[in-house]
């Protein structure tokens, strides 16, 4: 398998996957075969790992009753799975207004938009709702063209902004673009700021110089779209990087679109990740956990003075002002505040940093640990002692963890991405890290013995 395909880990054709499949019970196997028969196959998700019957709090559960602590969650589980208050609110809404048809509005949608505007900086108070993050990115790109009159976009290599054609056009992961082109024209990709083993060896100034050079040479660039903090393999730029990038956008008349679809809503210890950097975007994209892990809900938040294109269709999605999605979003935001989850995440960050640094000291195969809030990346490297390739080690660790009831994804081929529910207990955090510890030990020991 081409290593370039291993950006998200689950390749489904490796020896470790075959070992996993051999342990599946007959009932589960039959269902997985039906799933593979009727759903269109695609990389990274076919065939599926297991069949789920229940999710609650920090965990998912399969047909036979095995529970996994879910440190993946598709980034929708900020308030945990099946939060009782959210289920109650959605159930109540179903009894009255279940759908809001075009040309009409509804109280839940208005209240949701008002709440989003109240949480953002005062100059960001115009909202458009949409059912998914890719659509939010599409709306942002269209709005940027309308505002600036310029069609070109700058983005980072290795970034992810969604799976629709416009989103993969500005995204930087090759696995999503293979055999799909031609894509949307006018996209200029630049190397991202990567602190560990990056193309510029951790020198962010080189990435900023690259950005400035491109903006100065391409006069028809209207937008710079980026993840404030890259979710997949947890790349965290400095405050200086974002302040300088914001200044460069202002200097060249370029809108800054920040994609926080997977990382906003408390994941980093703040409601929005850009709050760590004392900068503000021109357009903010939200999604995933915005629907509380139950309803698909996304949004853009933008400036009030951009509200001048009533004759342009920016979104117009069928479920744009969904009463159910709005109730889900509003309730999720309320839960984040009522349960003081941002404060909890700040405490959990201290714990995670301490414990993961201990593992880094313990295992030579760990090259780097980086994180913020409850978003962590453990980057594996080839050990001088074991000589195991980092991508093989990462997969072995992942399946060893799955065996013991911990689910997470592997990103960039060799980064264990740990992203639990923000509601997770300290006891379950400790349990998860014990599983990671044991799995790393299994991999290192087995390789030494076989070597």
N, C-alpha and C positions, 0 to 999 in steps of 0.2 A: 504493500500500500504506500502510495506517495505520501511522504511526510507532510506535504502541503495540504493534504486532505484532513490532517489531524488537528485542526484548529479547535474542535469542540470535543474531541476525545472518543465519542462512541462510534467506532468504525464498524462494528458488528461482524467482522470477518477475521478476527485475530485468534490466536490460540487461547488466550484468556477468555474470550467470548465463548468459544466452543466448550471450554471447561464449565463455564457458567450454564450454558444450555443443557449440558449433560445432567445437571442436578435438578432440572425443572420437573415438577410432578405432572402426571398425565393429564389431569383436568386443565391445568394451566397451559400445557403444551398445545392441547386442542384449540383452546381459545386464541393463543398466539398464532397458530396456523390460520385460523379464520381471519384474524386481524390482518395478517400478511396477505391473505387471499383477496380481501375486499377493499383495503385501503391502498391507494396509489403509493408505490414505494418511493422513498427518498432517503438520501444519505443522512446519517446521524440519528434516524428514528425508526428504521425498519431493518430487521424485525425488532419489536419491543423487548425490553428486558423482563417484564413481569406483568401481571394483571392485578390491578388495584380494586379494592372493594370499599375502602373507607379512608378518610383523611380527617385529622383533628389536631389542632394545636401545632406542634412542631413535627408531627409524624404522619406518615402514610402507611397503609396496611394492605397486604396482599390477600388473595383468596384463602390461603391456608392459615391466616392469622399472624404472619410474620410482620413485624413493624420495622420500618426504617425511619431513623431521624433524617429528615429531608433538609440537607444543606445545599440544595439546588433550587427546588420550588419554582423553576422558571421565573424567578424574581417577582412572584405575585403574592408571596406569603408574609408580607410585613406584619400583619396583625394575626398571623397564624391561620391555619385552615379551619373553616367551619366555625368562625367566631359566632357564639350564640346571639349576641346583639345584632349582628349583621343579618343572620338568617331570619330573626324575628322581624326586622325592618323590611327586608325584601318580601317576606311572606305577607306582611300587612299591605304593602304596596300592590301586590298581585291581586288583592281583593277589590281594589278600586280602579286605578288607572294603570293598566299593564303596558300600554303603548301610546305614544303621542304622535299622531299623524302630521304630515307636512303642513306647514302654514299655521300650526297651533303651537303654543308653548304650554308649560305646566309648572306648578309650584316647586316640585323637587328639582327640576333643571335650573330654575332661577336661583334657588337657595344654594345649589351646588356651585354654580358659577360665582355667586357672591362670596362664598366661602373661599374658593380658590383665589379670587382677587384679593381677599383680605390677607391671605398668607404670603402673597408675593410682594415684592417692593412696590411702592406707591405708583410708580410709572408703568407697572405691568398689571393692567386690570381689564384687559379685553380677552375673552375666552371663545374658543370654538371647541365643541365636544365631538368625539369620534369614537367608533368602537374599538380601534386597535392602534398600536404605536406606529406601525408602518404608515397608516393613514395620517397620523399626526405629523410625521416627517414630511409626507407629501404636501400637506397643507402649508407647512412652514416653508418649503421650497417654493411653492407657488406664490405665497405672500411676499417672500423676499424678492422674487422677480417683479411683482407688481409694484412694490415700494421703490426699488432701485432702478428699474428699467434695464437691469443687467442679468444675463442668464447664467453666467458661469458660477461654479461653486468650488471652494477649496475644502478638502476633507483629509483625514489621516489614513494612511495605509493601516491595515489590520483593524480598522474600526468596524462596528456593526451598528446599523441604523434601521434594520428591518429587512423583510424578505420580499417585498413587492419590487417591481421593476425599477421604479424611481429610487427606492431605498437602497437596493443593491448597487445602483449606479453610483451613488455617493458613498456607499460603504467600501471598506478596504479588505474584506476577506474573500480570497479567490474562490473558496469552495462554493460560495453562493452565486458566482458569476460564470462558472464553467458551462460551456455550451449554451449560454443564454443570450449572448450578444447579437446584434449591436445594442448597446445600452444608451442611456440618456447622454447626449453630448455636453461638453463644456465643463467636465469635472476634472479638477487638477488635484491630484493626491500628493501629499508631502509626508516625509518621515515623522512619526510621532515622537514626543518626548518620552523616552523609556530610560528609567534610572539604572536598570540592571541588564547588562549585556545587550544594550541597544546599539543601533547603528552609529550613534554619536557617543557611545561609551558613557552615558549618563550626563553628557553636557547639554543641558536644555537650551543654552544660548544658540547652539547650532540649529536646533529646530526652529527657534524664533528667527534666526537669520534667514533660514530657508523660506519661512512664511513671509517675511518682509520682502525678500527678493521676488517671490511670486506675485505678491500684491502690487509691487511697484512695476512689474513687467506686463501684467495682464490687466488692462484697464476696464475690461467688461466683467469683472468678478463682482457679484452682488452679495454673496453669502459665504461665510465660513461656518461649517457645521462640524461639531465635535462633541464627544462625550466628555463631560466635565472631568470625570474620573472613569477610566476605561474599565468596564465591568468584567469582561471575560477573564482576563489574566491580571486584573487589579493593578493598573498603572496609575500612579498618583502624582500629577504635576505639582510643582511648587506654586506658592502664591505669586511669586515674581513672574512665572510663566504666564498665568492667566491675566495678571494686570497688564503685562506688556502686550499680550495678544489682543486684549480689549483696546488698548491704545492704538495698535496698528490697524484694527478694524475701523476705528473712528477716523484715523488719519486718511484712510483710503476709501471711505464711504462704503464700507462693507458691513452687512448685518451679521451679528454673532448669533448663531442658532446653537443653543446648548441642548443636547439630547440627554435627558436624565430619566428616560423611560424605565430602566432597571434599577437606578441608584437613588432616586429621590424618595421622599416620604419616610424619612428617618433612618434609612439604611446606613448612612454615614454619620449618624448622630445629629444631623440637622434635617429640617424639613426638606430643604433643597441643598444639593452638594455645592452649588456656587456660593452659598453663604460662608463656606470655609475660606473663600478667596477674596472677599470684599469686591466682587465685580457683579455686574448684572448683564444678562443676555438681552438681546432685542426680541428674541422669540425663544420660549422654553417649551420643550416637548415632554409630556408626561404620559404614563401608561402603566401597563402590567399591574402592579399592586394597587393602582388607583381604584380598581373595582373590588378591592378587598379579597382577592383570590377566588371570587365566585362569578362575578359578572365582567365580561370584557368591556373595559372603559379606558379611554385615553382622552387627551386634551392638549391644546396649545394655549399658552398664555402669552400675550404680546402687549405692545404699547397702545395706549388710548389714541394717540395721534395717527395710528395706522388704520383707524376705522373710517376709511374713505373710499372703499371699493365695493359699494353695495351692488354694483352692476357686474361684479366678477363672482363666479361660483368657485369658492375655495374648498368647500367640503361637500355639503349636501348629501351626507350619508343617511341611509334609511333610518338607522337607530341613533341619529345625531343627538337629539334631546330625549333620550330614553328615560322614562321615569324610574325604571328599575336600575339602570346604570347610574343615574344621578343619586338615587337613594343609597346605592352601594358605595359610591364615591364619597358622599357626604358623611355617611356613617363611618367609613374607614378613617377619614380625617378626624372625626370626633374621637374614635377609639385611640388613635395615636396620641391625641392630647390628653384625654381623660385618664389613660393608663400610664401617662408620663413615659412613653416608650423612648423618646429621644434621650431623656436623662438616663434611663436604664441602659441604652445602647452605649452611651459614653462610659459607663462603668464596665460594661462587658468588653469594650475595646481594650481597656487597661488589662483585664484578665487575659484576653486572647493574645495580646502582644507578649505578655510575660510567659505564658505557657508555650506559645509557638516558638519563641526565642530559645526556650529550654530544649525543645525538640531539635532546633537548628544546631545547637551546641552538641547535641547527642548524636546526630546522624550526619555523616559526611556527605550523603547524597542530597541533602538540602542545601541549595546554593543561596537562596534568598527567601526571606519572609517579609511580606509587605501587606499593609491593610489599614483600614479606617472603619470605625464603627463596627458593624457586623458584616463586613465585606473583606475577605482575606484571601491572599494568594500565597501558596507554598510552592516555590519553583524548584524542581528537582534537576540535578545535573549529574553528569557521569562521575561516579566515585572512582578515585584512584585505587581503592582497595578492591571493590567489587567488579569494576569495569562494565557494569550494566548500563545500557543506554538509557538516557533520561526518559524518553518516550515509552520505552518498555517498562521501566520502573514505575512510572506514573500509572500506567494501565494496571499493572500488578497490584499496586497499592489500592486503586479504585475498586477492583474486584474483591480484594481481601476485606476492604471496608464494607462492601455490599454484603458479603457473607456474614459479617458481624452486625449488620443492621444500620449502616450509615451510608446514605446516598449523597453524592456530590458530583459535579462535572469536572472533567479535565479540560483545560483550555490551552491553546497554543502548543498542544502536544505533550507538554511537560509541567503544567502548572495545576496543582490541586486548588480548585476554587471553592472556598468554604463560605456559604451565604445562608445562614439559618433564619428561621422566623425570628422577628424581633421580640416576640413574646417568649422565646425559649427560656427555660429555667436554667439556673447556674448548674444544677445537678446534671441536666442533659448536655450542657456545654462540656462539662467535665467528662461525661461518658463518651461523647463524640471524640474528644481529644485523646482519650485512652485508646479508643479504637484506631485512630490514626497512628498513634505511637506503636501499638502492637503490629499494625500492618506494615509500617516502615521497617520494624524489626524483622518481621517474617521475610520481607523482600531482601534485606541486606544479608541476613543469615543464610537464606537458601542459596543466594548467589555465591557467597563465600564457600559454603560447603560443596557446591557443585564445581567451583573453580579449582 
